[in-house]
Amino acid sequence: MSYCLNLSCPNPEDPAIADVCPACGSNILLKDRYRVIQALGQGGFGATFLAIDESLPGQPNCVIKQLRPSATAPHVLQMARELFEREARTLGQIGNHPQVPRLLDYFEANQEFYLVQEYVSGFTLQQIVKRDGPLIEQEVKRFLSEVLPVLDYIHKNRVIHRDIKPANMIRRAQDGKLVLIDFGAVKYQHQPNSTNSEQTAFTSYAIGTPGFAPPEQMAMRPVPASDIYALGVTCIYLLTGKSPKDLDYDPSTGELLWQKHVHINEHFISVLKKMLEVSVRHRYQSAEDIFRALDLEPYLDSLANSMITQPGSAARRPGDYRSGPDSAGTPSSPHARAAAAIRARQMKSDATSLQSGPARSRVFDSSAAASTSLKSKDSTGRGKDFSGEKNKPSTRLDAEGLQSYYSKGKRDFASYDLNSLHVPKANLSGATFNQANLSKINLQGANLFNADFGRANLNRANLRDAIMIKAYMNNADLEGADLRGADLSQAYLLNANLRGANLCGTNLTGAKLTEDQLSMARTNWMTVRPSGKRGMW
């Protein structure tokens, strides 16, 4: 099949493979090599097409973006040409990032401009949410950990994407990586020597997607923080499955009213609120700012315990990271103030932990911090109430019930009792087992991709040959667990108990854990270390 790009063509879709369009007589092949076979989309800047490159062996797929200036006057065309060439050069540089499609070619034909980029096969986040439903909090945090470095890379190249949204992020089928696509609306950060006419001409092509774009961008004044706002709206979509037009807003401020639709902890709420500030001044200014805010999560307990010196304690020594209150009773350093806020949230969580219901179980470790203060450690290292009784999950499921619930779309099994279940080769990807009892469970060969095992009891669990890529296992108890041959690449294992765990032949490429943790486990020459190399730790 061939597709004609002549705007006036009465029948652009040609079922036959031809070099000349039978409907209008225009050349089908662009630059004598690119054959367009399908229209992919259209926006304010032009249109996007799927094509094949007939000049290369195998005729690989590529994406062609056609930029159509809104006016045809000579000076406008010349300005568009200069801006187009500058855009192509910048995209060529940005395309060096593995999560950005590479720029393959750019050219002008018939007063229209074309960019040729690498084709990314996979599903967009919008398609994934429509197919599988909203994501849980931990999945959205993992999404941020994937996309923030890309955004930081783009901004450091002085480029503003201006169209961050779920439809422009593809989970690549080849390797599962998240790829940011559609740079048709890119905007260069203002240069001191650039003229207003240049800025106006370029920004007239597209201003992003209404609802995702912040007010300053709609007013043709985008800044890097504009992408931060759009990313925040994207997070809300991932958590709720609702687009911005489906959410209410405050008519006096323009703020989206989204909090009633989500069940996430207060710290993450505060991060999203700052990403979604209507005022640029009060919004996060960079991807690094968000990273710093989210990086506090794994260390909330240690921050609260070590950063605050109680009144009457000894004076600080040089190099002491603890920080005491000032003369007004307020912690004096930013870290101490953060820790004070964390401790206040923990106190609030103490009250929340007495509640029951699905909302509590959905919260990512919101009650975990509070429960830590109510627990001691028994001789096995597992949690124990001060009353002397070990914590007991509230709900018991058998193997059939677990798989039945999952097949019907349930993903939240936080605090469930799944002790000794026999569910080998089960598909439980993306499920939440936060604080669940999975002791002695048989999950051999199971698909546990992206699953949340935070603070779960996996003591002596059979996880042999399981797929646990990107699994979240912070503070999980894996003592004596069988993980032989399991794929734990990019898993989060910090603070997990690996005493006696069998990691022979386990793939730990890119996993987050310490040398001390691994020294407590069994490894062999087949164990793939976080560095990607095989051998004993």
ABEGO torsion letter per residue (X at the ends): XBBBABAABABABBABBBABBAAAGBBABBGGABBBABBAEBBAAEBBBBBBBAABBGGBBBBBBBBBBABABAAAAAAAAAAAAAAAAAAAAAAABAABBBBABBBBBGGBBBBBBBBBBEBBAAAAAAAAEBBBAAAAAAAAAAAAAAAAAAAAAGBBAGABBAAABBBBAAAGBBBBBGAAABBBBBBAABBAAAAAAAAAABAEBBGABBAAAAAGBBBAAAAAAAAAAAAAAAAAGBBAAABBBBAAAGBBBAAAABBBBAAAAAAAAAAABABAAABBABAAAAAAAAAAAAAAAAAAAAABBBBGBBBBBBGBABBBBBAAGBBABAAAAAAAAAAAAAAAAAAAAABBEAAAAABBGAAAAAAAAABBBBAAGBBBBAAGBBBBBABBBBAAAAAAAAAAGBABABGBBABGBBBBGBBABGBBABGBBABGBBABGBBABGBBABGBBABGBBABGBBABGBBABGBBABGBBABGBBABGBBABGBBABGBBABGBBABGBBBBAAAAAABBBBAABBBAAGBBEBX
